[in-house]
């Protein structure tokens, strides 16, 4: 009996330790992802005088070159296993990205970014029906706390352009669906394969539609255009890895970290000044994230996927 008790105790300790390690890994992946996406968004803001399709093309083409090189080096089959889901993820992701880039022409960056972060909420709703995940009332409270923080930090325009509002709302819904599709794919396909499908689709889509609107880049614009693919690749890769190893509802709220990084970069590089309300927003976002993660850390369903 003593040996059984000891073995059980060791198993419990290992399970708890694995749960903590998984959460740390998800946090690490999402920090890298959020930082990369932040830098990409900064570049996009510098390229608003170009067609959105040209921006989508450079975003996709730069990452596509990287993904193909890695797949060849690692000798990973390009087509993957879950072809239907991979194609669906690519189409939905390209549509969401294009709508978001388009919305930046009608809305301020703060408004567009804030509204795009409705995505984790839509993701949680989709997860109820498509992944059979249960979202308890207190978890909805955590989502709301973080989202209120996003609105407080970034703020909303007094007068919202209806076209821009429609575009960014569509981007948020589709982005939430992307999280679900990645979770459905799980570990059956390598993260690079998933990203490769997405980038190939974005390259073809942007490349074809940009032809009538092509504008020759000049000066530093070449630098911004070239960084789109690199930072976008890093952001997509680590976001995909996070969604592959943990529950959708655990990973999605970490997307709010992108807002925090945007604020920090604005303060350090762009000389933006933050008021007391900005600090309140940051605290609300962090509070919502910490409470959500702390709550889910107690549930074994939110550990690494098998």
Secondary structure as a PSIPRED ss2 file (coil, helix, strand):
# PSIPRED VFORMAT (PSIPRED V4.0)

   1 X C   1.000  0.000  0.000
   2 X H   0.000  1.000  0.000
   3 X H   0.000  1.000  0.000
   4 X H   0.000  1.000  0.000
   5 X H   0.000  1.000  0.000
   6 X H   0.000  1.000  0.000
   7 X H   0.000  1.000  0.000
   8 X H   0.000  1.000  0.000
   9 X H   0.000  1.000  0.000
  10 X H   0.000  1.000  0.000
  11 X H   0.000  1.000  0.000
  12 X H   0.000  1.000  0.000
  13 X H   0.000  1.000  0.000
  14 X H   0.000  1.000  0.000
  15 X H   0.000  1.000  0.000
  16 X H   0.000  1.000  0.000
  17 X H   0.000  1.000  0.000
  18 X H   0.000  1.000  0.000
  19 X H   0.000  1.000  0.000
  20 X H   0.000  1.000  0.000
  21 X H   0.000  1.000  0.000
  22 X H   0.000  1.000  0.000
  23 X H   0.000  1.000  0.000
  24 X H   0.000  1.000  0.000
  25 X H   0.000  1.000  0.000
  26 X H   0.000  1.000  0.000
  27 X H   0.000  1.000  0.000
  28 X H   0.000  1.000  0.000
  29 X H   0.000  1.000  0.000
  30 X H   0.000  1.000  0.000
  31 X H   0.000  1.000  0.000
  32 X H   0.000  1.000  0.000
  33 X H   0.000  1.000  0.000
  34 X H   0.000  1.000  0.000
  35 X H   0.000  1.000  0.000
  36 X H   0.000  1.000  0.000
  37 X H   0.000  1.000  0.000
  38 X H   0.000  1.000  0.000
  39 X H   0.000  1.000  0.000
  40 X H   0.000  1.000  0.000
  41 X H   0.000  1.000  0.000
  42 X H   0.000  1.000  0.000
  43 X H   0.000  1.000  0.000
  44 X H   0.000  1.000  0.000
  45 X H   0.000  1.000  0.000
  46 X C   1.000  0.000  0.000
  47 X C   1.000  0.000  0.000
  48 X C   1.000  0.000  0.000
  49 X C   1.000  0.000  0.000
  50 X C   1.000  0.000  0.000
  51 X C   1.000  0.000  0.000
  52 X H   0.000  1.000  0.000
  53 X H   0.000  1.000  0.000
  54 X H   0.000  1.000  0.000
  55 X H   0.000  1.000  0.000
  56 X H   0.000  1.000  0.000
  57 X H   0.000  1.000  0.000
  58 X H   0.000  1.000  0.000
  59 X H   0.000  1.000  0.000
  60 X H   0.000  1.000  0.000
  61 X H   0.000  1.000  0.000
  62 X H   0.000  1.000  0.000
  63 X H   0.000  1.000  0.000
  64 X H   0.000  1.000  0.000
  65 X H   0.000  1.000  0.000
  66 X H   0.000  1.000  0.000
  67 X H   0.000  1.000  0.000
  68 X H   0.000  1.000  0.000
  69 X H   0.000  1.000  0.000
  70 X H   0.000  1.000  0.000
  71 X H   0.000  1.000  0.000
  72 X H   0.000  1.000  0.000
  73 X H   0.000  1.000  0.000
  74 X H   0.000  1.000  0.000
  75 X C   1.000  0.000  0.000
  76 X C   1.000  0.000  0.000
  77 X C   1.000  0.000  0.000
  78 X C   1.000  0.000  0.000
  79 X C   1.000  0.000  0.000
  80 X C   1.000  0.000  0.000
  81 X C   1.000  0.000  0.000
  82 X C   1.000  0.000  0.000
  83 X H   0.000  1.000  0.000
  84 X H   0.000  1.000  0.000
  85 X H   0.000  1.000  0.000
  86 X H   0.000  1.000  0.000
  87 X H   0.000  1.000  0.000
  88 X H   0.000  1.000  0.000
  89 X H   0.000  1.000  0.000
  90 X H   0.000  1.000  0.000
  91 X H   0.000  1.000  0.000
  92 X H   0.000  1.000  0.000
  93 X H   0.000  1.000  0.000
  94 X H   0.000  1.000  0.000
  95 X H   0.000  1.000  0.000
  96 X H   0.000  1.000  0.000
  97 X H   0.000  1.000  0.000
  98 X H   0.000  1.000  0.000
  99 X H   0.000  1.000  0.000
 100 X H   0.000  1.000  0.000
 101 X H   0.000  1.000  0.000
 102 X H   0.000  1.000  0.000
 103 X H   0.000  1.000  0.000
 104 X C   1.000  0.000  0.000
 105 X C   1.000  0.000  0.000
 106 X C   1.000  0.000  0.000
 107 X C   1.000  0.000  0.000
 108 X C   1.000  0.000  0.000
 109 X H   0.000  1.000  0.000
 110 X H   0.000  1.000  0.000
 111 X H   0.000  1.000  0.000
 112 X H   0.000  1.000  0.000
 113 X H   0.000  1.000  0.000
 114 X H   0.000  1.000  0.000
 115 X H   0.000  1.000  0.000
 116 X H   0.000  1.000  0.000
 117 X C   1.000  0.000  0.000
 118 X C   1.000  0.000  0.000
 119 X H   0.000  1.000  0.000
 120 X H   0.000  1.000  0.000
 121 X H   0.000  1.000  0.000
 122 X H   0.000  1.000  0.000
 123 X H   0.000  1.000  0.000
 124 X H   0.000  1.000  0.000
 125 X H   0.000  1.000  0.000
 126 X H   0.000  1.000  0.000
 127 X H   0.000  1.000  0.000
 128 X H   0.000  1.000  0.000
 129 X H   0.000  1.000  0.000
 130 X H   0.000  1.000  0.000
 131 X C   1.000  0.000  0.000
 132 X C   1.000  0.000  0.000
 133 X C   1.000  0.000  0.000
 134 X C   1.000  0.000  0.000
 135 X C   1.000  0.000  0.000
 136 X C   1.000  0.000  0.000
 137 X H   0.000  1.000  0.000
 138 X H   0.000  1.000  0.000
 139 X H   0.000  1.000  0.000
 140 X H   0.000  1.000  0.000
 141 X H   0.000  1.000  0.000
 142 X H   0.000  1.000  0.000
 143 X H   0.000  1.000  0.000
 144 X H   0.000  1.000  0.000
 145 X H   0.000  1.000  0.000
 146 X H   0.000  1.000  0.000
 147 X H   0.000  1.000  0.000
 148 X H   0.000  1.000  0.000
 149 X H   0.000  1.000  0.000
 150 X H   0.000  1.000  0.000
 151 X H   0.000  1.000  0.000
 152 X H   0.000  1.000  0.000
 153 X H   0.000  1.000  0.000
 154 X H   0.000  1.000  0.000
 155 X C   1.000  0.000  0.000
 156 X C   1.000  0.000  0.000
 157 X C   1.000  0.000  0.000
 158 X C   1.000  0.000  0.000
 159 X C   1.000  0.000  0.000
 160 X C   1.000  0.000  0.000
 161 X C   1.000  0.000  0.000
 162 X H   0.000  1.000  0.000
 163 X H   0.000  1.000  0.000
 164 X H   0.000  1.000  0.000
 165 X H   0.000  1.000  0.000
 166 X H   0.000  1.000  0.000
 167 X H   0.000  1.000  0.000
 168 X H   0.000  1.000  0.000
 169 X H   0.000  1.000  0.000
 170 X H   0.000  1.000  0.000
 171 X H   0.000  1.000  0.000
 172 X H   0.000  1.000  0.000
 173 X H   0.000  1.000  0.000
 174 X H   0.000  1.000  0.000
 175 X H   0.000  1.000  0.000
 176 X H   0.000  1.000  0.000
 177 X H   0.000  1.000  0.000
 178 X H   0.000  1.000  0.000
 179 X H   0.000  1.000  0.000
 180 X H   0.000  1.000  0.000
 181 X H   0.000  1.000  0.000
 182 X H   0.000  1.000  0.000
 183 X H   0.000  1.000  0.000
 184 X H   0.000  1.000  0.000
 185 X H   0.000  1.000  0.000
 186 X H   0.000  1.000  0.000
 187 X H   0.000  1.000  0.000
 188 X H   0.000  1.000  0.000
 189 X C   1.000  0.000  0.000
 190 X C   1.000  0.000  0.000
 191 X H   0.000  1.000  0.000
 192 X H   0.000  1.000  0.000
 193 X H   0.000  1.000  0.000
 194 X H   0.000  1.000  0.000
 195 X H   0.000  1.000  0.000
 196 X H   0.000  1.000  0.000
 197 X H   0.000  1.000  0.000
 198 X H   0.000  1.000  0.000
 199 X H   0.000  1.000  0.000
 200 X H   0.000  1.000  0.000
 201 X H   0.000  1.000  0.000
 202 X H   0.000  1.000  0.000
 203 X H   0.000  1.000  0.000
 204 X H   0.000  1.000  0.000
 205 X H   0.000  1.000  0.000
 206 X H   0.000  1.000  0.000
 207 X H   0.000  1.000  0.000
 208 X H   0.000  1.000  0.000
 209 X H   0.000  1.000  0.000
 210 X H   0.000  1.000  0.000
 211 X H   0.000  1.000  0.000
 212 X H   0.000  1.000  0.000
 213 X H   0.000  1.000  0.000
 214 X C   1.000  0.000  0.000
 215 X C   1.000  0.000  0.000
 216 X C   1.000  0.000  0.000
 217 X C   1.000  0.000  0.000
 218 X C   1.000  0.000  0.000
 219 X C   1.000  0.000  0.000
 220 X C   1.000  0.000  0.000
 221 X H   0.000  1.000  0.000
 222 X H   0.000  1.000  0.000
 223 X H   0.000  1.000  0.000
 224 X H   0.000  1.000  0.000
 225 X H   0.000  1.000  0.000
 226 X H   0.000  1.000  0.000
 227 X H   0.000  1.000  0.000
 228 X H   0.000  1.000  0.000
 229 X H   0.000  1.000  0.000
 230 X H   0.000  1.000  0.000
 231 X H   0.000  1.000  0.000
 232 X H   0.000  1.000  0.000
 233 X H   0.000  1.000  0.000
 234 X H   0.000  1.000  0.000
 235 X H   0.000  1.000  0.000
 236 X H   0.000  1.000  0.000
 237 X H   0.000  1.000  0.000
 238 X H   0.000  1.000  0.000
 239 X H   0.000  1.000  0.000
 240 X H   0.000  1.000  0.000
 241 X H   0.000  1.000  0.000
 242 X H   0.000  1.000  0.000
 243 X H   0.000  1.000  0.000
 244 X H   0.000  1.000  0.000
 245 X H   0.000  1.000  0.000
 246 X C   1.000  0.000  0.000
 247 X C   1.000  0.000  0.000
 248 X H   0.000  1.000  0.000
 249 X H   0.000  1.000  0.000
 250 X H   0.000  1.000  0.000
 251 X H   0.000  1.000  0.000
 252 X H   0.000  1.000  0.000
 253 X H   0.000  1.000  0.000
 254 X H   0.000  1.000  0.000
 255 X H   0.000  1.000  0.000
 256 X H   0.000  1.000  0.000
 257 X H   0.000  1.000  0.000
 258 X H   0.000  1.000  0.000
 259 X H   0.000  1.000  0.000
 260 X H   0.000  1.000  0.000
 261 X H   0.000  1.000  0.000
 262 X H   0.000  1.000  0.000
 263 X H   0.000  1.000  0.000
 264 X H   0.000  1.000  0.000
 265 X H   0.000  1.000  0.000
 266 X H   0.000  1.000  0.000
 267 X H   0.000  1.000  0.000
 268 X H   0.000  1.000  0.000
 269 X C   1.000  0.000  0.000
 270 X C   1.000  0.000  0.000
 271 X C   1.000  0.000  0.000
 272 X C   1.000  0.000  0.000
 273 X C   1.000  0.000  0.000
 274 X C   1.000  0.000  0.000
 275 X C   1.000  0.000  0.000
 276 X H   0.000  1.000  0.000
 277 X H   0.000  1.000  0.000
 278 X H   0.000  1.000  0.000
 279 X H   0.000  1.000  0.000
 280 X H   0.000  1.000  0.000
 281 X H   0.000  1.000  0.000
 282 X H   0.000  1.000  0.000
 283 X H   0.000  1.000  0.000
 284 X H   0.000  1.000  0.000
 285 X H   0.000  1.000  0.000
 286 X H   0.000  1.000  0.000
 287 X H   0.000  1.000  0.000
 288 X H   0.000  1.000  0.000
 289 X H   0.000  1.000  0.000
 290 X H   0.000  1.000  0.000
 291 X H   0.000  1.000  0.000
 292 X H   0.000  1.000  0.000
 293 X H   0.000  1.000  0.000
 294 X H   0.000  1.000  0.000
 295 X H   0.000  1.000  0.000
 296 X H   0.000  1.000  0.000
 297 X C   1.000  0.000  0.000
 298 X C   1.000  0.000  0.000
 299 X C   1.000  0.000  0.000
 300 X H   0.000  1.000  0.000
 301 X H   0.000  1.000  0.000
 302 X H   0.000  1.000  0.000
 303 X C   1.000  0.000  0.000
 304 X C   1.000  0.000  0.000
 305 X C   1.000  0.000  0.000
 306 X C   1.000  0.000  0.000
